């Protein structure tokens, strides 16, 4: 299949200072669901804004369906749909009016606009609210309307920036099903997400992006397989200082075990191991650490998830990063108040 | 491009119809002026060399222009709202010419200004003003007012897009409207103004618009004044609209 998105050595520097995207290259095949996975500030939104012609890039090349983004933006705009992280609807118009305007701006025939509008209202569960001003909608309804407005013209390529952030689980699930449906009908979907579950369920191919760079790329299955089949987390007991020295000792010893493919410190007390045949290796690990007189706390064991993939490539936990950022933000906000 | 402008015009018009308060908001000051200042300054017309018998006849053109300026200076607010709600981004990723995005907005400002100017002229007529060129003159006055309003609204849009700030956009109008009016022929003929002010007035686009509108009220069709008004409107429109389009493109930074 052909590449419908191709990015070569893309770099974006804001105001000559902040390097948001640092020399990335990737491609998306026609009909694929491609996921960009990473924490806030990783460069996901910047990349998506360059591809949707909202931002001018600093250097490199980016093509959508053979059109270069800076040379032929109008041709790209005709065939894409884009929803931003923030909801972009006109609250002073009704839900139906929002959709009809979208259809008209993409030059759909009048009948088609009407048909698509009613169809999408139905799909998004907004038929009953269609005649109300969108400003009176709840958060979930606004998000669904926002998504509907970019689907009216049946875009060939759909760019979704964190489409399910802020949605309740039920709406999220319904949206996933709908995205799978339009993907089956031929639409290529490029989405960014912070949710591993979402990436795992929807995406045929993933790129993990952190600090403006792509750190890993491939099918979710392959990425998970690369880090070994299972993940073992070991906790070391004791004060921070002693735990640290124990941790270093434990890591050195564990790296030599054959079935262990990687060892990463998680925090001061915990160590994560990526192993093959976890069930068989655990006894070996425990006796090894006992011989070194390292005081052990609880030990946990699970099949690898994309969370582990992220941790392996960035050395950080995706969601934990988020939590930290949030609590930092809350502190700042409290400081202000 | 025309079709998209038309659809976006429809959207903005619908929004205006839903909040008709917007029409009266910027009408308050001009109404006060026409009611009070026309009385306060009425004896000015007794001065030797004053072009009209009634100050009201002279002053109405000035207040119509004032209405246009205050109203046009508000235009940028709508685009700031669209930036804040993210709706502008939605328009920017759609295959819509940047000029259409502006025209949809500006044409609605034109409609708003026509309504407002008719109200002001209506009040002036009730107070005893005369339009020498009758109904046709009245229509031409509205046309000059609306086209100048659209051109001037472009300036407000440039500021709005550059600052993305509703306060700054609003302030600009408040700060500039009065100096523009005082240093024009809105209140006083050129020959009555101090020399330096006369020089400023000559370069003030508002003067030409005031003169054009006034000529339709107090003289038989004076095509040189009307023509000059349209010429000035055209020049302002060219710079303000192309400036706005450049600014919208610049948003892609």
HADDOCK unambig.tbl for C-alpha pairs under 7 A between the chains (distance, minus, plus):
assign (segid A and resid 52 and name CA) (segid B and resid 93 and name CA) 6.54 0.50 0.50
assign (segid A and resid 53 and name CA) (segid B and resid 93 and name CA) 6.75 0.50 0.50
assign (segid A and resid 54 and name CA) (segid B and resid 93 and name CA) 6.65 0.50 0.50
assign (segid A and resid 54 and name CA) (segid B and resid 252 and name CA) 5.26 0.50 0.50
assign (segid A and resid 55 and name CA) (segid B and resid 252 and name CA) 4.38 0.50 0.50
assign (segid A and resid 55 and name CA) (segid B and resid 253 and name CA) 5.70 0.50 0.50
assign (segid A and resid 56 and name CA) (segid B and resid 252 and name CA) 5.65 0.50 0.50
assign (segid A and resid 56 and name CA) (segid B and resid 253 and name CA) 5.55 0.50 0.50
assign (segid A and resid 74 and name CA) (segid B and resid 95 and name CA) 5.68 0.50 0.50
assign (segid A and resid 77 and name CA) (segid B and resid 93 and name CA) 5.64 0.50 0.50
assign (segid A and resid 77 and name CA) (segid B and resid 94 and name CA) 5.42 0.50 0.50
assign (segid A and resid 77 and name CA) (segid B and resid 95 and name CA) 5.05 0.50 0.50
assign (segid A and resid 78 and name CA) (segid B and resid 94 and name CA) 6.76 0.50 0.50
assign (segid A and resid 78 and name CA) (segid B and resid 95 and name CA) 5.33 0.50 0.50
assign (segid A and resid 88 and name CA) (segid B and resid 85 and name CA) 5.91 0.50 0.50
assign (segid A and resid 88 and name CA) (segid B and resid 86 and name CA) 4.60 0.50 0.50
assign (segid A and resid 88 and name CA) (segid B and resid 87 and name CA) 4.95 0.50 0.50
assign (segid A and resid 88 and name CA) (segid B and resid 90 and name CA) 6.75 0.50 0.50
assign (segid A and resid 89 and name CA) (segid B and resid 85 and name CA) 6.96 0.50 0.50
assign (segid A and resid 89 and name CA) (segid B and resid 87 and name CA) 5.62 0.50 0.50
assign (segid A and resid 90 and name CA) (segid B and resid 87 and name CA) 6.31 0.50 0.50
assign (segid A and resid 92 and name CA) (segid B and resid 15 and name CA) 6.58 0.50 0.50
assign (segid A and resid 105 and name CA) (segid B and resid 4 and name CA) 5.92 0.50 0.50
assign (segid A and resid 105 and name CA) (segid B and resid 96 and name CA) 6.94 0.50 0.50
assign (segid A and resid 106 and name CA) (segid B and resid 94 and name CA) 6.97 0.50 0.50
assign (segid A and resid 106 and name CA) (segid B and resid 95 and name CA) 6.65 0.50 0.50
